[in-house]
Amino acid sequence: MELKKLTRKGFIRTVTCLVVLLTALLAGTLQAASPEDKSVGDTGRTSFVSVKDRKFFENGAPYCYVGTNFWFGAYLGADAAYGDPDRLRTELDLMKENGISNVRVLGASEDSPLDNSLKNTFRGPSTDYNETLLRGQDVLLDELGKRNMKAVIYLNNFWEWSGGMATYLYWTNSGEFINMGDPAHPWPAFAEFAAGFYESEQAIALFRDYVRHIVSRTNSVNGLPYREDPTIMAWQLANEPRPGHRDGRGFARLPAYNAWVDSTAALIKSIDPNHLVSTGSEGTKGCLEDAQCFLDAHASKNIDYLTFHMWPKNWGWFDTANPDGTFAPAMQKARDYMSSHLDLALKLDKPIVLEEFGLDRDGGGFAAEAPTTLRDRFYGIVFDQVESSLGSDGPLRGTNFWAWGGYGRAEHEDYLWREDDRSYTGDPPQEPQG
């Protein structure tokens, strides 16, 4: 049922993009491919995505998309006990059949002491990176390219589930760390600790070593340098990079945070001028709940488009135990949050993507058979607002819902992740699976 609804919405969204294109053609306003729309010779793949006039373009035509989060794509592609290349191909076929053309994937993970973090990772503290997992990413990109699908690859994580910024600090501060959810260090202790990353020259240097390695990589499957592969839509600095907490040092840390955003984006551009770069920001919720913080983080000339995420339950708008009393006001807050971020995109004259949004199954259940009535309604509200923006030539040009579970199912009765699990249901390991 959910896939049929996504297919319908994907079809409507595609039609909307075509209407925008046809309207531009009839008005004589559609321009030929800009210099940024570089072709790729005889690879048989589509061109790079570029940005102009608050829109994405591909092959000179407006590009907008229905996408999903597929963080474990490279893991499935790996020739390892934790991989399953056959399932990867099956999942991508299912996405393609249902109108999904863009996946947001994890391109970095760090061997960490943090609870609930991945244990098979792209790297440890040295520059001896995990070639098996990197080859899994090569397989992912090659399979995406065969289906004319695109990837947004994030290169770090503010949160603990893939190691992330807190792990870079652990590697460079003589082994100190704070676990997310540790009663001895209640919120926002973890957020404040992780945000120290932006002020650590040693941690940033280790991170940039990895950025240089991955962005300059050549695909071991098809021989195509990553910088020449239009299957990659964008490099992303991190998953939900926050400057810290508004009640901590968040505002004082903003100069270091903004400097990291700009300098890291510039580094990527210096290696790979063909691809877009984005932040991975949640929006104002992840930027001290301050509009200026969000604007400043995206004002850099090296950041091509804005991103934002939306989590009604996680942010306290919606209570699964009281759906009747909280769903309607939560949806109004969702509409307002979307509208406010479209306004911010207009201020910067850049496109914006809603690249994470989700809601629990009814009653907070995890079983595959648990209904998704309220989630379906939430998705409908989101996609209606997306259609409205596209129809009015607005800046909202794409979405990646959270998340793609596909054929994955929780492996345990308590729905919790175990170190050797390989089912990959879409949820990261710190959350119940399903």
Kinemage of the C-alpha trace (Angstrom):
@kinemage 1
@onewidth
@group {chain A} dominant
@subgroup {mainchain}
@vectorlist {calphas} color= white
{ca met a 1} P 0.000 0.000 0.000
{ca glu a 2} L 2.760 2.425 0.888
{ca leu a 3} L 4.640 1.723 -2.348
{ca lys a 4} L 1.533 2.378 -4.439
{ca lys a 5} L 1.076 5.724 -2.741
{ca leu a 6} L 4.691 6.621 -3.325
{ca thr a 7} L 4.362 5.602 -6.954
{ca arg a 8} L 1.348 7.873 -7.392
{ca lys a 9} L 3.142 10.752 -5.761
{ca gly a 10} L 6.302 10.052 -7.772
{ca phe a 11} L 4.235 10.116 -10.958
{ca ile a 12} L 2.558 13.384 -9.978
{ca arg a 13} L 5.935 14.893 -9.132
{ca thr a 14} L 7.384 13.816 -12.474
{ca val a 15} L 4.409 15.303 -14.292
{ca thr a 16} L 4.868 18.546 -12.359
{ca cys a 17} L 8.513 18.744 -13.483
{ca leu a 18} L 7.381 18.158 -17.066
{ca val a 19} L 4.774 20.904 -16.743
{ca val a 20} L 7.469 23.286 -15.501
{ca leu a 21} L 9.669 22.281 -18.449
{ca leu a 22} L 6.893 22.625 -21.048
{ca thr a 23} L 5.832 25.986 -19.630
{ca ala a 24} L 9.399 27.229 -19.944
{ca leu a 25} L 9.629 25.949 -23.518
{ca leu a 26} L 6.366 27.628 -24.538
{ca ala a 27} L 7.456 30.879 -22.934
{ca gly a 28} L 10.829 30.700 -24.664
{ca thr a 29} L 12.646 30.978 -21.350
{ca leu a 30} L 14.378 27.587 -21.221
{ca gln a 31} L 18.054 28.065 -21.948
{ca ala a 32} L 20.532 25.673 -23.413
{ca ala a 33} L 22.687 23.668 -21.078
{ca ser a 34} L 24.920 25.930 -19.043
{ca pro a 35} L 28.706 25.385 -18.935
{ca glu a 36} L 28.167 23.571 -15.639
{ca asp a 37} L 26.030 20.929 -17.394
{ca lys a 38} L 29.101 18.983 -18.486
{ca ser a 39} L 28.522 15.840 -20.497
{ca val a 40} L 30.520 12.703 -19.850
{ca gly a 41} L 31.428 11.514 -23.298
{ca asp a 42} L 30.608 7.914 -24.091
{ca thr a 43} L 29.832 6.643 -20.606
{ca gly a 44} L 26.137 6.418 -21.494
{ca arg a 45} L 25.182 8.264 -18.327
{ca thr a 46} L 23.268 11.453 -17.788
{ca ser a 47} L 25.006 14.769 -17.178
{ca phe a 48} L 25.943 16.402 -13.900
{ca val a 49} L 23.278 18.242 -11.956
{ca ser a 50} L 23.820 21.998 -11.853
{ca val a 51} L 22.091 24.930 -10.159
{ca lys a 52} L 20.652 28.061 -11.729
{ca asp a 53} L 17.792 30.386 -10.781
{ca arg a 54} L 16.843 28.408 -7.651
{ca lys a 55} L 16.492 25.213 -9.702
{ca phe a 56} L 18.440 22.060 -10.423
{ca phe a 57} L 19.206 21.296 -14.067
{ca glu a 58} L 20.276 18.137 -15.842
{ca asn a 59} L 20.990 18.082 -19.579
{ca gly a 60} L 19.646 21.631 -19.720
{ca ala a 61} L 16.233 20.648 -18.357
{ca pro a 62} L 14.798 21.239 -14.855
{ca tyr a 63} L 15.673 18.374 -12.517
{ca cys a 64} L 13.454 17.567 -9.537
{ca tyr a 65} L 13.104 14.241 -7.841
{ca val a 66} L 11.482 11.811 -5.448
{ca gly a 67} L 14.254 10.287 -3.378
{ca thr a 68} L 14.847 8.236 -0.273
{ca asn a 69} L 17.443 7.695 2.433
{ca phe a 70} L 19.410 4.510 1.826
{ca trp a 71} L 22.291 4.911 4.255
{ca phe a 72} L 23.359 1.266 3.978
{ca gly a 73} L 23.763 1.181 0.185
{ca ala a 74} L 27.553 0.772 0.252
{ca tyr a 75} L 27.239 -1.898 2.953
{ca leu a 76} L 24.950 -3.982 0.759
{ca gly a 77} L 27.363 -3.562 -2.135
{ca ala a 78} L 30.330 -4.935 -0.176
{ca asp a 79} L 31.731 -8.402 -0.827
{ca ala a 80} L 31.726 -9.215 2.884
{ca ala a 81} L 29.668 -10.974 5.539
{ca tyr a 82} L 27.787 -7.724 6.157
{ca gly a 83} L 27.098 -7.216 2.432
{ca asp a 84} L 24.517 -8.520 -0.022
{ca pro a 85} L 25.073 -7.260 -3.590
{ca asp a 86} L 22.134 -9.280 -4.918
{ca arg a 87} L 19.793 -7.569 -2.467
{ca leu a 88} L 21.293 -4.211 -3.445
{ca arg a 89} L 20.313 -4.765 -7.067
{ca thr a 90} L 16.850 -5.970 -6.085
{ca glu a 91} L 16.290 -2.945 -3.853
{ca leu a 92} L 17.396 -0.521 -6.567
{ca asp a 93} L 15.100 -2.222 -9.080
{ca leu a 94} L 12.195 -1.841 -6.651
{ca met a 95} L 13.006 1.836 -6.093
{ca lys a 96} L 13.212 2.455 -9.825
{ca glu a 97} L 9.858 0.737 -10.401
{ca asn a 98} L 8.287 3.058 -7.841
{ca gly a 99} L 9.560 6.356 -9.190
{ca ile a 100} L 12.508 6.870 -6.842
{ca ser a 101} L 15.481 8.350 -8.685
{ca asn a 102} L 17.736 9.696 -5.925
{ca val a 103} L 19.269 8.078 -2.825
{ca arg a 104} L 21.011 9.752 0.080
{ca val a 105} L 23.742 7.404 1.326
{ca leu a 106} L 26.390 7.117 4.012
{ca gly a 107} L 29.875 7.509 2.521
{ca ala a 108} L 31.855 7.549 5.758
{ca ser a 109} L 31.848 5.717 9.069
{ca glu a 110} L 34.444 5.575 11.824
{ca asp a 111} L 35.514 2.753 14.145
{ca ser a 112} L 34.195 4.064 17.444
{ca pro a 113} L 33.929 3.233 21.149
{ca leu a 114} L 30.450 4.809 21.216
{ca asp a 115} L 27.492 2.603 22.068
{ca asn a 116} L 25.171 1.696 19.184
{ca ser a 117} L 27.674 2.670 16.511
{ca leu a 118} L 28.453 0.612 13.408
{ca lys a 119} L 31.307 -1.835 13.864
{ca asn a 120} L 32.157 -2.411 10.200
{ca thr a 121} L 33.375 0.999 9.117
{ca phe a 122} L 35.048 2.866 6.283
{ca arg a 123} L 37.980 3.858 8.471
{ca gly a 124} L 39.804 3.828 11.778
{ca pro a 125} L 42.218 6.455 13.102
{ca ser a 126} L 44.854 5.725 10.439
{ca thr a 127} L 44.709 6.374 6.699
{ca asp a 128} L 44.477 2.644 6.030
{ca tyr a 129} L 40.882 2.810 4.854
{ca asn a 130} L 38.531 -0.152 4.422
{ca glu a 131} L 38.887 -1.048 0.755
{ca thr a 132} L 36.185 -3.721 0.986
{ca leu a 133} L 33.578 -1.183 2.022
{ca leu a 134} L 34.875 1.383 -0.449
{ca arg a 135} L 34.448 -1.204 -3.190
{ca gly a 136} L 30.912 -1.700 -1.883
{ca gln a 137} L 30.349 1.984 -2.570
{ca asp a 138} L 31.823 1.517 -6.046
{ca val a 139} L 29.285 -1.250 -6.672
{ca leu a 140} L 26.467 0.974 -5.403
{ca leu a 141} L 27.414 3.852 -7.702
{ca asp a 142} L 27.840 1.547 -10.685
{ca glu a 143} L 24.414 -0.023 -10.132
{ca leu a 144} L 22.799 3.385 -9.640
{ca gly a 145} L 24.366 4.601 -12.865
{ca lys a 146} L 22.963 1.655 -14.799
{ca arg a 147} L 19.483 2.754 -13.676
{ca asn a 148} L 20.015 6.490 -14.274
{ca met a 149} L 19.618 7.116 -10.563
{ca lys a 150} L 21.674 9.560 -8.521
{ca ala a 151} L 23.339 9.636 -5.111
{ca val a 152} L 23.954 12.266 -2.449
{ca ile a 153} L 26.895 11.056 -0.353
{ca tyr a 154} L 27.486 12.407 3.151
{ca leu a 155} L 31.023 12.337 4.495
{ca asn a 156} L 30.618 12.654 8.268
{ca asn a 157} L 27.930 12.481 10.944
{ca phe a 158} L 27.090 14.623 13.946
{ca trp a 159} L 25.449 11.598 15.584
{ca glu a 160} L 27.030 8.530 17.118
{ca trp a 161} L 25.552 5.746 14.999
{ca ser a 162} L 28.290 5.821 12.362
{ca gly a 163} L 31.094 7.063 14.620
{ca gly a 164} L 31.144 10.590 13.318
{ca met a 165} L 32.520 13.785 14.793
{ca ala a 166} L 32.635 12.503 18.355
{ca thr a 167} L 34.894 9.675 17.171
{ca tyr a 168} L 37.291 12.051 15.419
{ca leu a 169} L 37.566 13.875 18.741
{ca tyr a 170} L 38.145 10.596 20.591
{ca trp a 171} L 41.016 9.799 18.225
{ca thr a 172} L 42.692 13.152 18.858
{ca asn a 173} L 41.969 14.039 22.499
{ca ser a 174} L 43.685 11.137 24.325
{ca gly a 175} L 40.581 8.929 24.263
{ca glu a 176} L 37.854 11.046 25.843
{ca phe a 177} L 34.250 10.652 24.695
{ca ile a 178} L 30.640 10.991 25.821
{ca asn a 179} L 28.002 8.441 24.951
{ca met a 180} L 24.684 9.653 23.647
{ca gly a 181} L 22.047 8.949 26.291
{ca asp a 182} L 24.508 8.401 29.142
{ca pro a 183} L 22.617 9.270 32.380
{ca ala a 184} L 25.838 10.663 33.792
{ca his a 185} L 25.977 13.121 30.883
{ca pro a 186} L 22.370 14.110 30.105
{ca trp a 187} L 21.350 16.060 27.020
{ca pro a 188} L 22.782 18.302 25.653
{ca ala a 189} L 26.161 17.007 26.853
{ca phe a 190} L 26.664 14.796 23.784
{ca ala a 191} L 25.730 17.577 21.359
{ca glu a 192} L 28.110 19.987 23.027
{ca phe a 193} L 30.895 17.408 23.019
{ca ala a 194} L 30.447 16.456 19.349
{ca ala a 195} L 30.334 20.102 18.274
{ca gly a 196} L 33.832 20.529 19.679
{ca phe a 197} L 34.908 18.910 16.407
{ca tyr a 198} L 34.739 22.266 14.593
{ca glu a 199} L 37.311 23.736 16.990
{ca ser a 200} L 39.777 20.832 16.812
{ca glu a 201} L 42.455 21.269 14.151
{ca gln a 202} L 43.639 17.690 14.619
{ca ala a 203} L 40.182 16.174 14.240
{ca ile a 204} L 39.428 18.280 11.173
{ca ala a 205} L 42.768 17.336 9.614
{ca leu a 206} L 41.970 13.610 9.953
{ca phe a 207} L 38.544 14.179 8.450
{ca arg a 208} L 39.975 16.093 5.514
{ca asp a 209} L 42.401 13.272 4.787
{ca tyr a 210} L 39.381 11.055 4.235
{ca val a 211} L 37.569 13.694 2.179
{ca arg a 212} L 40.547 13.956 -0.173
{ca his a 213} L 40.726 10.183 -0.481
{ca ile a 214} L 37.063 9.570 -1.210
{ca val a 215} L 36.401 12.539 -3.502
{ca ser a 216} L 39.456 11.736 -5.639
{ca arg a 217} L 38.710 7.993 -5.766
{ca thr a 218} L 38.356 6.042 -9.009
{ca asn a 219} L 35.572 3.459 -9.141
{ca ser a 220} L 37.118 -0.024 -9.072
{ca val a 221} L 34.134 -1.520 -10.927
{ca asn a 222} L 33.828 0.746 -13.964
{ca gly a 223} L 37.093 2.710 -13.907
{ca leu a 224} L 35.320 6.053 -13.723
{ca pro a 225} L 36.833 8.671 -11.386
{ca tyr a 226} L 34.220 9.797 -8.893
{ca arg a 227} L 34.675 13.419 -9.966
{ca glu a 228} L 33.717 12.407 -13.511
{ca asp a 229} L 30.679 10.344 -12.546
{ca pro a 230} L 27.343 12.183 -12.871
{ca thr a 231} L 25.698 9.397 -10.868
{ca ile a 232} L 26.809 11.478 -7.886
{ca met a 233} L 24.472 14.447 -7.567
{ca ala a 234} L 26.227 15.994 -4.586
{ca trp a 235} L 28.791 15.585 -1.882
{ca gln a 236} L 27.435 16.423 1.561
{ca leu a 237} L 29.596 17.636 4.434
{ca ala a 238} L 27.864 15.587 7.115
{ca asn a 239} L 24.605 14.174 8.347
{ca glu a 240} L 22.943 16.888 10.430
{ca pro a 241} L 26.012 18.941 11.376
{ca arg a 242} L 25.016 21.095 14.355
{ca pro a 243} L 27.059 23.917 15.919
{ca gly a 244} L 26.040 22.623 19.341
{ca his a 245} L 23.183 23.576 21.626
{ca arg a 246} L 21.649 27.013 22.083
{ca asp a 247} L 21.936 26.640 25.880
{ca gly a 248} L 25.593 25.681 25.609
{ca arg a 249} L 28.371 27.181 23.490
{ca gly a 250} L 26.424 26.940 20.244
{ca phe a 251} L 26.327 30.636 19.447
{ca ala a 252} L 29.926 31.194 20.557
{ca arg a 253} L 30.983 28.317 18.292
{ca leu a 254} L 29.330 29.717 15.147
{ca pro a 255} L 32.486 31.327 13.677
{ca ala a 256} L 34.303 27.972 13.838
{ca tyr a 257} L 31.244 26.121 12.527
{ca asn a 258} L 30.760 28.430 9.541
{ca ala a 259} L 34.483 28.389 8.784
{ca trp a 260} L 34.378 24.568 8.725
{ca val a 261} L 31.382 24.560 6.378
{ca asp a 262} L 32.966 26.968 3.927
{ca ser a 263} L 36.502 25.553 3.999
{ca thr a 264} L 35.387 21.925 3.698
{ca ala a 265} L 33.075 22.747 0.802
{ca ala a 266} L 35.917 24.664 -0.852
{ca leu a 267} L 38.236 21.666 -0.408
{ca ile a 268} L 35.728 19.388 -2.125
{ca lys a 269} L 35.267 21.887 -4.964
{ca ser a 270} L 39.040 22.133 -5.430
{ca ile a 271} L 39.233 18.373 -6.006
{ca asp a 272} L 35.938 17.964 -7.818
{ca pro a 273} L 34.489 21.046 -9.564
{ca asn a 274} L 31.812 18.977 -11.326
{ca his a 275} L 29.536 18.101 -8.437
{ca leu a 276} L 27.277 20.052 -6.141
{ca val a 277} L 28.057 20.421 -2.437
{ca ser a 278} L 25.488 20.650 0.369
{ca thr a 279} L 25.640 20.806 4.156
{ca gly a 280} L 23.243 18.064 5.348
{ca ser a 281} L 21.646 20.516 7.794
{ca glu a 282} L 18.325 19.821 9.529
{ca gly a 283} L 17.319 23.465 9.109
{ca thr a 284} L 16.759 25.860 11.978
{ca lys a 285} L 16.039 22.970 14.373
{ca gly a 286} L 19.635 21.869 13.929
{ca cys a 287} L 21.028 25.396 13.913
{ca leu a 288} L 20.237 26.710 17.388
{ca glu a 289} L 16.603 27.272 16.282
{ca asp a 290} L 17.897 30.456 14.737
{ca ala a 291} L 17.175 31.540 11.162
{ca gln a 292} L 20.353 33.575 10.852
{ca cys a 293} L 22.445 30.574 11.892
{ca phe a 294} L 20.855 28.546 9.093
{ca leu a 295} L 21.247 31.336 6.533
{ca asp a 296} L 24.901 31.923 7.384
{ca ala a 297} L 25.678 28.195 7.118
{ca his a 298} L 24.314 28.150 3.550
{ca ala a 299} L 25.484 31.553 2.340
{ca ser a 300} L 28.907 30.319 1.203
{ca lys a 301} L 29.490 30.365 -2.555
{ca asn a 302} L 30.779 26.813 -2.137
{ca ile a 303} L 27.382 25.558 -0.888
{ca asp a 304} L 25.107 25.048 -3.880
{ca tyr a 305} L 21.751 24.386 -2.245
{ca leu a 306} L 20.011 24.315 1.131
{ca thr a 307} L 18.864 21.215 3.000
{ca phe a 308} L 16.420 20.678 5.835
{ca his a 309} L 14.909 17.740 7.722
{ca met a 310} L 11.619 17.324 9.583
{ca trp a 311} L 10.850 14.985 12.504
{ca pro a 312} L 7.471 15.685 14.188
{ca lys a 313} L 7.861 13.031 16.893
{ca asn a 314} L 11.562 13.526 17.640
{ca trp a 315} L 11.030 17.255 18.043
{ca gly a 316} L 8.118 16.866 20.464
{ca trp a 317} L 5.369 17.977 18.097
{ca phe a 318} L 3.641 14.592 17.967
{ca asp a 319} L 2.970 11.990 20.670
{ca thr a 320} L 2.285 8.423 19.503
{ca ala a 321} L 0.423 7.831 22.774
{ca asn a 322} L -1.908 10.757 22.077
{ca pro a 323} L -2.402 10.856 18.298
{ca asp a 324} L -5.858 12.442 18.412
{ca gly a 325} L -4.634 15.356 20.462
{ca thr a 326} L -1.284 15.974 18.784
{ca phe a 327} L -1.441 14.983 15.109
{ca ala a 328} L -3.340 18.000 13.764
{ca pro a 329} L -1.215 20.630 15.548
{ca ala a 330} L 1.922 18.689 14.580
{ca met a 331} L 0.922 18.849 10.924
{ca gln a 332} L 0.384 22.590 11.151
{ca lys a 333} L 3.859 22.942 12.613
{ca ala a 334} L 5.178 20.807 9.743
{ca arg a 335} L 3.518 23.069 7.171
{ca asp a 336} L 4.905 26.151 8.904
{ca tyr a 337} L 8.399 24.629 9.129
{ca met a 338} L 8.415 23.842 5.429
{ca ser a 339} L 7.113 27.286 4.484
{ca ser a 340} L 9.652 29.095 6.645
{ca his a 341} L 12.548 27.198 5.041
{ca leu a 342} L 11.299 27.879 1.537
{ca asp a 343} L 11.320 31.560 2.469
{ca leu a 344} L 14.925 31.236 3.665
{ca ala a 345} L 15.891 29.577 0.379
{ca leu a 346} L 14.374 32.506 -1.497
{ca lys a 347} L 16.497 34.894 0.568
{ca leu a 348} L 19.663 33.089 -0.559
{ca asp a 349} L 18.324 32.521 -4.087
{ca lys a 350} L 19.212 28.817 -3.957
{ca pro a 351} L 17.226 25.571 -4.297
{ca ile a 352} L 16.296 23.598 -1.199
{ca val a 353} L 15.721 19.888 -0.569
{ca leu a 354} L 13.727 18.251 2.220
{ca glu a 355} L 16.066 15.308 2.580
{ca glu a 356} L 14.775 13.624 5.739
{ca phe a 357} L 11.224 13.328 7.023
{ca gly a 358} L 9.452 10.501 8.771
{ca leu a 359} L 6.906 9.404 11.318
{ca asp a 360} L 6.348 6.260 13.391
{ca arg a 361} L 3.876 3.570 12.488
{ca asp a 362} L 0.531 3.905 14.262
{ca gly a 363} L 0.928 3.547 18.021
{ca gly a 364} L 4.719 3.594 17.714
{ca gly a 365} L 4.830 -0.015 16.495
{ca phe a 366} L 7.786 -1.598 14.689
{ca ala a 367} L 6.305 -4.763 13.188
{ca ala a 368} L 5.976 -4.861 9.413
{ca glu a 369} L 2.244 -5.447 9.717
{ca ala a 370} L 1.685 -2.374 11.948
{ca pro a 371} L -0.436 0.195 10.058
{ca thr a 372} L 0.954 3.486 8.761
{ca thr a 373} L -2.247 5.545 8.616
{ca leu a 374} L -0.828 8.695 10.161
{ca arg a 375} L 2.492 8.387 8.373
{ca asp a 376} L 0.643 8.173 5.049
{ca arg a 377} L -1.298 11.314 5.919
{ca phe a 378} L 1.916 13.075 6.922
{ca tyr a 379} L 3.604 12.089 3.654
{ca gly a 380} L 0.558 13.337 1.760
{ca ile a 381} L 0.774 16.725 3.474
{ca val a 382} L 4.487 16.957 2.681
{ca phe a 383} L 4.118 16.002 -0.970
{ca asp a 384} L 1.154 18.344 -1.434
{ca gln a 385} L 3.339 21.219 -0.251
{ca val a 386} L 6.147 20.060 -2.537
{ca glu a 387} L 3.748 20.026 -5.511
{ca ser a 388} L 2.565 23.497 -4.593
{ca ser a 389} L 6.134 24.822 -4.533
{ca leu a 390} L 6.995 23.214 -7.857
{ca gly a 391} L 3.764 24.436 -9.428
{ca ser a 392} L 4.533 28.012 -8.400
{ca asp a 393} L 8.164 27.804 -9.557
{ca gly a 394} L 9.326 27.692 -5.939
{ca pro a 395} L 12.745 26.631 -4.611
{ca leu a 396} L 11.777 23.216 -3.163
{ca arg a 397} L 13.106 20.853 -5.822
{ca gly a 398} L 13.474 17.438 -4.223
{ca thr a 399} L 12.730 15.149 -1.295
{ca asn a 400} L 14.333 12.115 0.330
{ca phe a 401} L 11.905 10.425 2.702
{ca trp a 402} L 13.232 8.471 5.672
{ca ala a 403} L 13.845 5.726 5.008
{ca trp a 404} L 14.098 2.874 2.545
{ca gly a 405} L 13.642 -0.452 4.294
{ca gly a 406} L 12.708 -2.493 1.246
{ca tyr a 407} L 13.151 -6.194 1.867
{ca gly a 408} L 14.862 -5.699 5.242
{ca arg a 409} L 13.173 -6.965 8.392
{ca ala a 410} L 14.180 -6.733 12.047
{ca glu a 411} L 16.158 -9.800 13.092
{ca his a 412} L 15.157 -9.862 16.761
{ca glu a 413} L 11.940 -9.833 18.747
{ca asp a 414} L 12.941 -6.642 20.576
{ca tyr a 415} L 13.672 -4.903 17.233
{ca leu a 416} L 17.075 -3.789 18.497
{ca trp a 417} L 20.259 -3.845 16.420
{ca arg a 418} L 23.003 -6.383 17.135
{ca glu a 419} L 26.599 -5.972 16.043
{ca asp a 420} L 26.479 -8.683 13.379
{ca asp a 421} L 23.062 -7.796 11.950
{ca arg a 422} L 22.861 -7.396 8.195
{ca ser a 423} L 19.131 -7.033 7.662
{ca tyr a 424} L 19.270 -3.216 7.232
{ca thr a 425} L 15.711 -2.009 7.671
{ca gly a 426} L 16.386 1.665 7.025
{ca asp a 427} L 16.826 2.597 10.665
{ca pro a 428} L 20.338 3.340 11.965
{ca pro a 429} L 21.659 1.046 14.706
{ca gln a 430} L 20.824 3.302 17.656
{ca glu a 431} L 17.091 3.059 16.869
{ca pro a 432} L 14.669 0.088 16.969
{ca gln a 433} L 14.611 -1.626 13.601
{ca gly a 434} L 11.406 -1.314 11.588
